[in-house]
Amino acid sequence: MRETGRVLPSHASAVIIGGGAMGVSSAYALAAAGVHDVVLIDKGPLGSGSTSKAAGGVRAQFSDRVNIELAVRSLETFETFADRFGQEIDLHKPGYLFLLDSAESVAEFEKNVAIQNDLGVPSRMISAREAAELSPLIDTDGLLAAAYSPSDGHCTPESVVLGYAGAARRLGALLLPNCAATGIETVDGRIVAVQTDGGRIETDTVICAAGAWSREIGAWVGVDLPVTPLRRQILVTEPIPDLPPTAFTIDFGTTLYFHREGPGLLLGMSDPDETPGFKLDRSDAWLPRLGEAMARRAPALMETGIATGWAGLYEVTPDHNALIGTAPDVDRFLYATGFSGHGFLMSPAVGEVVRDLYLGRAPFVDVTGFDAGRFALAGARPELNIV
């Protein structure tokens, strides 16, 4: 029994570790498929890890065919989310705009757009002039071209978690926030229980959806999940008078990105000097590089004040692609983690994949290439469209 007086169940058909978008989506998908006694646990409130710190972008512009398929399926869910789950997620679809300033990037994105179009994504290459019409705050100096898809956009991650969590509970899943996993018991390569700080839950199946915290969970059962936590920071500007409509804009060369957030803009950028670790404090070290990128690509933002900001964690793998699969040496240990910044946007589709892996049937897309063992076999499959 926990301090709250809540009694944990003695048994579960499956225990999901991680209560972000990936975990609650998986809980919903399993419960909707008729799996009884699904239990989800998280050491904090639902969605309080990386999901609540995400920029909220949802897109299908990727370079890896499987990522595109996962994203397309997820976009379909986001578009109907309010009707399906009774939860408004503030979905906006101004499109995603990748600004390209090198011939190499243009060539790569031309290849990517062809793959995306083949899979039904309405992306296209456009000129720098057209890009400026879609993102009026940018300076086009040095731009060679851009890639744009009108079906992309952004929504509110916390609302997605609320929608999935409510639906999962209505279908009988038990979601337990503020209940940390502390270990996994195995006997002869079979899972028998999950230990938590509130008690022991007998189960034969564990699903790791713990994001940046996944490596430790895998280690409990001898499974290497090569996920590294890496801090990313986001800022939100003060209100910008007469702010024009703008696409979710990414300057691919610098990774500077921004999108509309209320009366202002949400903006961020990767920091090549950032070191791995569970760092959730804000740092000013990245601001000079951010300022340089803004001065070059969106100089109008240099006169805009910052209202707030926060830090979150990417769950980075060596090739910036996800880990999805079932461990070969531990019976019924499943994982969906390591999305390197695009986990939230793929969570609806990956929840369906996790459901099918649990049920032993083929998912709608072949995810065998995302097996965590690929690195030992020199089977990395890098994703280009990562910021």
C-alpha positions in Angstrom: 0.0 0.0 0.0 1.3 3.4 -0.9 1.3 6.5 1.4 -1.9 7.6 -0.4 -3.7 4.5 0.8 -4.1 3.1 -2.6 -3.8 -0.6 -3.0 -1.8 -1.9 -6.0 -3.2 -4.8 -7.9 -1.5 -8.1 -7.2 -1.5 -9.1 -10.8 -1.5 -7.6 -14.3 -1.7 -9.0 -17.8 0.9 -6.4 -18.8 2.8 -3.6 -16.9 3.7 -0.6 -18.9 6.5 1.5 -17.4 6.2 5.1 -18.5 3.2 7.4 -18.4 4.0 9.7 -21.3 2.3 9.8 -24.7 3.9 6.5 -25.7 2.8 4.7 -22.5 -0.8 5.9 -22.4 -1.2 5.3 -26.1 -0.1 1.7 -25.6 -2.3 1.3 -22.6 -5.3 2.5 -24.6 -4.5 0.3 -27.6 -4.2 -2.8 -25.4 -7.4 -2.1 -23.5 -9.3 -1.3 -26.7 -8.1 -4.7 -28.0 -9.7 -6.4 -25.0 -6.6 -7.0 -23.0 -7.7 -7.1 -19.4 -5.8 -6.0 -16.3 -3.4 -3.6 -18.1 -1.5 -1.6 -15.6 0.6 1.5 -16.3 3.0 3.0 -13.8 5.0 6.2 -13.7 7.3 7.7 -11.1 5.6 11.1 -11.5 2.3 12.5 -12.8 1.2 11.2 -16.2 3.0 13.1 -19.0 5.3 14.9 -16.7 8.5 13.6 -18.3 9.6 14.4 -21.8 6.1 14.6 -23.2 5.2 17.7 -21.3 8.4 19.4 -22.4 7.9 18.7 -26.1 7.4 21.4 -28.7 4.3 19.6 -29.9 5.1 19.3 -33.5 3.4 16.6 -35.6 4.7 15.8 -39.1 5.3 13.2 -41.7 8.4 14.7 -43.3 11.0 12.0 -42.5 13.7 10.3 -44.5 13.1 6.7 -43.2 10.1 5.0 -44.8 9.0 3.4 -41.6 9.1 6.7 -39.8 6.9 8.2 -42.5 4.4 5.4 -42.2 4.3 5.7 -38.4 3.8 9.5 -38.7 1.1 9.3 -41.4 -0.9 6.9 -39.2 -0.4 9.2 -36.2 -1.5 12.3 -38.1 -4.7 10.6 -39.0 -5.3 10.0 -35.3 -4.5 13.5 -34.3 -6.9 14.9 -36.9 -9.9 12.9 -35.4 -8.6 12.9 -31.8 -11.3 15.3 -30.3 -14.1 13.3 -31.8 -12.6 9.9 -30.9 -11.4 10.6 -27.4 -13.5 13.6 -26.3 -10.4 15.7 -25.7 -9.5 18.9 -27.6 -5.8 18.9 -28.4 -5.5 22.3 -30.0 -4.4 20.9 -33.4 -3.1 23.5 -35.8 -1.9 22.7 -39.3 0.1 25.5 -40.7 2.4 23.0 -42.2 6.1 22.2 -41.6 8.7 24.2 -43.5 12.3 23.0 -43.8 14.7 25.7 -45.0 17.7 24.4 -46.9 20.9 26.3 -47.6 23.2 23.7 -49.1 23.1 21.7 -52.3 23.6 18.5 -50.3 20.5 19.1 -48.2 18.4 20.0 -51.2 19.4 16.7 -52.9 18.6 14.7 -49.7 15.2 16.4 -49.2 14.3 15.9 -52.9 14.8 12.1 -52.3 12.9 12.3 -49.1 9.9 14.1 -50.7 9.8 11.5 -53.4 9.5 8.7 -50.7 6.9 10.8 -48.7 4.8 11.4 -51.8 4.9 7.7 -52.6 3.4 7.1 -49.1 0.7 9.7 -49.6 2.3 12.7 -47.9 1.6 16.0 -49.8 5.1 17.4 -49.2 6.8 19.3 -52.0 10.0 21.2 -52.7 9.5 25.0 -53.0 11.5 28.1 -53.7 13.0 30.4 -51.1 10.5 33.1 -52.2 7.6 30.7 -51.6 9.1 29.8 -48.2 9.1 33.5 -47.2 5.3 33.6 -48.0 4.7 30.7 -45.7 7.1 32.1 -43.0 7.1 35.9 -43.3 9.6 36.4 -40.4 12.5 34.7 -42.2 15.4 36.2 -44.2 15.9 34.1 -47.3 19.6 35.1 -47.8 21.6 32.0 -48.6 18.5 29.8 -49.0 18.5 27.5 -52.0 15.1 25.9 -51.5 12.7 24.5 -48.9 10.6 21.5 -48.3 7.0 22.0 -47.2 4.0 19.8 -46.3 0.6 21.4 -45.5 -0.6 18.4 -43.5 1.9 18.9 -40.7 1.4 21.1 -37.7 1.5 21.1 -33.9 -0.8 20.3 -30.9 -0.7 20.2 -27.1 1.1 17.1 -25.8 -0.5 17.2 -22.3 -3.9 17.1 -23.9 -3.1 14.1 -25.9 -2.0 12.3 -22.7 -5.2 13.3 -21.0 -7.3 12.0 -23.9 -5.5 8.6 -24.1 -5.5 8.2 -20.3 -9.2 8.9 -19.9 -10.0 6.5 -22.8 -7.7 3.8 -21.4 -9.3 4.0 -17.9 -12.8 3.8 -19.4 -11.8 0.6 -21.1 -10.5 -0.9 -17.8 -6.8 -0.1 -17.8 -5.4 0.9 -14.4 -3.1 3.9 -14.6 -0.9 4.6 -11.6 1.0 7.9 -11.6 3.4 8.6 -8.7 4.3 4.9 -8.5 7.9 4.3 -9.5 9.2 1.0 -10.9 12.2 -0.2 -8.9 12.9 -3.6 -10.5 11.8 -6.5 -12.6 11.8 -10.1 -11.3 12.7 -12.9 -13.7 12.9 -16.7 -13.4 14.8 -18.7 -16.0 14.4 -15.9 -18.6 10.8 -15.3 -17.9 9.3 -12.1 -16.3 7.3 -12.9 -13.1 6.8 -9.5 -11.5 7.5 -5.8 -11.4 8.6 -4.2 -8.2 7.4 -0.7 -7.4 7.9 1.7 -4.5 4.2 0.9 -3.7 4.4 -2.9 -3.9 4.8 -5.9 -6.1 2.7 -6.6 -9.2 2.9 -10.1 -10.7 3.0 -10.2 -14.5 4.5 -12.1 -17.4 4.8 -9.0 -19.6 6.6 -5.7 -19.3 6.4 -2.9 -21.8 9.1 -0.3 -21.5 7.9 3.1 -22.6 10.1 5.1 -20.3 11.8 7.4 -22.8 15.1 8.8 -21.5 15.0 6.6 -18.5 14.7 3.3 -20.5 18.3 2.1 -20.3 18.1 1.4 -16.6 14.9 -0.5 -17.0 16.4 -2.7 -19.8 19.4 -3.4 -17.6 17.1 -4.9 -14.9 16.5 -7.8 -17.3 19.9 -7.7 -19.1 18.6 -6.0 -22.2 20.7 -3.2 -23.7 18.5 -0.3 -24.7 21.1 2.3 -26.0 19.2 5.4 -25.0 21.0 8.5 -23.9 19.3 11.5 -22.2 20.2 14.8 -23.8 18.8 18.1 -22.6 16.9 20.3 -25.1 15.6 23.8 -24.2 12.6 25.7 -25.5 11.7 29.4 -25.2 8.4 31.2 -25.6 8.4 34.8 -26.7 6.3 37.6 -25.4 3.3 38.5 -27.5 4.2 39.7 -30.9 1.9 42.4 -32.3 0.4 41.7 -35.7 2.1 38.3 -35.8 1.4 36.9 -39.3 0.4 33.3 -39.9 3.5 31.2 -40.1 4.4 27.6 -40.8 6.3 25.5 -38.3 9.7 26.7 -39.6 12.9 24.8 -39.3 16.2 26.2 -40.5 17.8 22.8 -41.3 21.4 24.1 -41.4 21.3 25.5 -37.8 18.3 23.5 -36.4 16.6 26.8 -35.3 12.9 26.2 -35.3 9.8 28.2 -34.3 6.0 28.0 -34.4 3.1 30.1 -33.3 2.3 29.7 -29.6 -0.7 31.8 -28.5 0.2 35.5 -29.2 3.9 34.7 -29.5 6.3 32.1 -30.8 7.7 28.9 -29.4 11.3 28.5 -30.5 14.2 26.2 -29.9 17.4 24.8 -31.3 19.8 21.9 -30.7 23.0 22.5 -28.9 26.0 20.6 -30.2 27.9 21.3 -27.0 25.3 19.8 -24.8 26.5 16.8 -22.8 24.4 13.7 -21.9 22.7 13.5 -18.6 19.4 14.0 -16.7 19.7 17.7 -16.7 16.4 19.5 -16.4 17.6 22.9 -15.3 17.8 25.8 -17.8 21.2 27.0 -19.0 22.2 30.1 -20.9 25.2 28.5 -22.6 23.2 27.8 -25.8 21.9 31.4 -26.1 24.8 32.9 -28.1 24.5 30.3 -30.8 20.7 30.7 -30.8 21.1 34.4 -31.2 23.5 34.0 -34.1 21.0 31.7 -35.9 18.1 34.1 -35.2 20.1 37.1 -36.5 20.9 35.2 -39.7 17.6 33.5 -40.4 14.9 35.4 -38.5 16.3 38.8 -37.5 12.9 40.2 -36.7 12.9 38.0 -33.6 16.0 39.7 -32.2 13.8 42.5 -30.8 11.3 40.2 -29.2 11.4 39.5 -25.5 11.3 36.1 -23.9 8.3 35.3 -21.6 9.2 31.8 -20.4 11.1 28.7 -21.2 11.9 25.2 -20.0 14.2 22.2 -20.5 13.3 18.6 -21.3 15.1 15.5 -22.4 15.5 13.9 -25.8 15.9 10.1 -25.6 18.7 9.7 -28.2 19.9 6.5 -29.9 23.1 6.2 -31.9 21.3 6.6 -35.2 18.5 8.9 -34.0 15.9 6.2 -34.7 13.6 4.4 -32.4 13.9 1.2 -30.5 10.8 -0.9 -31.0 10.6 -4.6 -30.5 10.6 -7.6 -28.2 13.8 -8.8 -26.4 15.0 -12.1 -27.7 16.5 -13.4 -24.4 13.8 -12.3 -21.9 10.4 -13.7 -22.6 7.7 -10.9 -22.9 9.9 -7.8 -22.5 8.7 -5.3 -25.1 10.0 -1.8 -25.6 9.1 1.4 -27.5 11.6 4.1 -26.8 14.6 6.1 -28.1 12.7 8.2 -30.6 15.3 11.0 -30.4 12.7 13.8 -30.4 9.9 12.4 -32.5 8.2 10.1 -30.0 5.3 12.3 -29.1 4.3 12.7 -32.7 4.5 9.0 -33.4 2.8 7.8 -30.2 -0.6 7.0 -31.6 0.8 4.7 -34.3 3.4 3.1 -32.0 0.7 2.3 -29.4 -0.9 0.2 -32.1 2.4 -1.5 -32.9 2.9 -2.3 -29.3 -0.5 -3.8 -29.1 0.2 -6.0 -32.0 3.6 -7.1 -30.7 1.9 -8.0 -27.4 -0.8 -10.0 -29.3 1.7 -11.7 -31.5 0.4 -10.4 -34.8 2.0 -8.4 -37.5 1.8 -4.6 -37.1 0.6 -2.4 -39.9 4.2 -1.5 -40.6 7.3 -3.6 -40.4 9.3 -2.4 -37.4 11.9 -5.2 -37.3 14.5 -2.8 -38.4 14.1 -0.9 -35.2 15.1 -3.8 -33.0 17.5 -2.7 -30.3 20.0 -5.4 -31.3 20.7 -3.7 -34.6 23.8 -1.8 -33.4 25.6 -5.0 -32.5 25.0 -6.1 -36.0 26.1 -2.8 -37.6 22.5 -2.3 -38.7 22.1 1.3 -37.8 19.5 3.1 -40.0 20.0 6.9 -39.5 17.1 9.3 -39.7 18.1 12.5 -41.5 15.2 14.8 -40.5 16.0 15.3 -36.9 16.5 18.7 -35.2 
